[in-house]
Amino acid sequence: MSEEVQQNDRFWLYVGITVFVIVTGILLIKQSENEKFAPIKQQVEEENAQLNIRVLKNY
């Protein structure tokens, strides 16, 4: 009986470690993508700021 309980405890430990590794991997990949596209994002923001001109007509 005690062997089954210990095996069950190890199962949840393995599940927890696996989930942690997967989530950490996803976060690392996401962070590297953000760093890779940061210059492009900055350029797009600058272009949008330059194009954000209001045209006022005098009637």
C-alpha positions as CSV (number, residue, x, y, z in Angstrom):
1,M,0.0,0.0,0.0
2,S,2.8,2.4,0.8
3,E,4.5,1.7,-2.5
4,E,1.3,2.9,-4.4
5,V,1.2,6.1,-2.3
6,Q,4.8,6.9,-3.0
7,Q,4.4,6.1,-6.7
8,N,1.4,8.5,-6.8
9,D,3.4,11.2,-5.2
10,R,6.2,10.9,-7.7
11,F,3.6,11.0,-10.5
12,W,2.4,14.4,-9.4
13,L,6.0,15.5,-8.9
14,Y,6.8,14.5,-12.5
15,V,3.7,16.3,-13.8
16,G,4.6,19.5,-11.9
17,I,8.2,19.4,-13.2
18,T,7.0,18.8,-16.8
19,V,4.5,21.7,-16.6
20,F,7.1,24.0,-15.1
21,V,9.6,23.1,-17.9
22,I,7.0,23.7,-20.6
23,V,5.9,27.0,-19.2
24,T,9.4,28.2,-18.7
25,G,10.3,27.2,-22.3
26,I,7.3,29.1,-23.7
27,L,8.2,32.2,-21.7
28,L,11.8,32.1,-22.9
29,I,10.8,31.7,-26.5
30,K,8.3,34.6,-26.1
31,Q,11.0,36.8,-24.5
32,S,13.4,36.1,-27.4
33,E,10.8,37.0,-29.9
34,N,10.1,40.3,-28.2
35,E,13.8,41.2,-28.2
36,K,14.2,40.2,-31.8
37,F,11.3,42.3,-33.0
38,A,11.9,45.3,-30.7
39,P,13.7,47.5,-33.4
40,I,10.9,46.8,-35.9
41,K,8.3,47.7,-33.3
42,Q,10.1,50.9,-32.5
43,Q,10.3,51.8,-36.2
44,V,6.6,51.2,-36.7
45,E,5.8,53.4,-33.6
46,E,8.0,56.2,-35.0
47,E,6.2,56.0,-38.4
48,N,2.8,56.1,-36.8
49,A,3.9,59.2,-34.8
50,Q,5.0,60.9,-38.0
51,L,1.8,60.0,-39.8
52,N,-0.4,61.1,-36.9
53,I,-1.2,64.6,-38.3
54,R,-4.5,66.2,-37.9
55,V,-5.8,68.2,-40.8
56,L,-8.0,71.2,-39.7
57,K,-10.1,73.0,-42.3
58,N,-11.2,76.5,-41.9
59,Y,-14.7,77.0,-43.2
